[in-house]
């Protein structure tokens, strides 16, 4: 986890952590490159994780909202959520509340917890989105 956080920050992307008063991690969220090719440099992929016992407390919404703000301020134009299970209703609802829209489904792409899982793709425009060309 520490190496991933360091790599995200070293690449210039935000990595946010929510803790309680005792310093226990309640959740975290970060952005990273959607794809490494230059054509995709204005898109980011988000990751949001909330501790199982911290769900439904607004942690995920606060983290995702702050992540959207930081990525918008950095000049990114699209945020992509790749949700690793079409049965993950909580994550799908979290992203929908944050303005993400369904963009696709990749069936049975991952093997997780002893079963095949789909990936749900959701997107949200940032800033001016695709209404204007980006600045170089």
Secondary structure, DSSP 8 states (H G I E B T S, - for coil): -HHHHHHHHHTT--EEEEE-TT--EEEEEEEEES-SSGGGTTEEEEEEEE-GGGTTSSHHHHHHHHHHHHHHHTT--EEEEEES-TT-HHHHHHHHHTT-EEEEEEEEEEEETTEEEEEEEEEEE-TTTTSS----
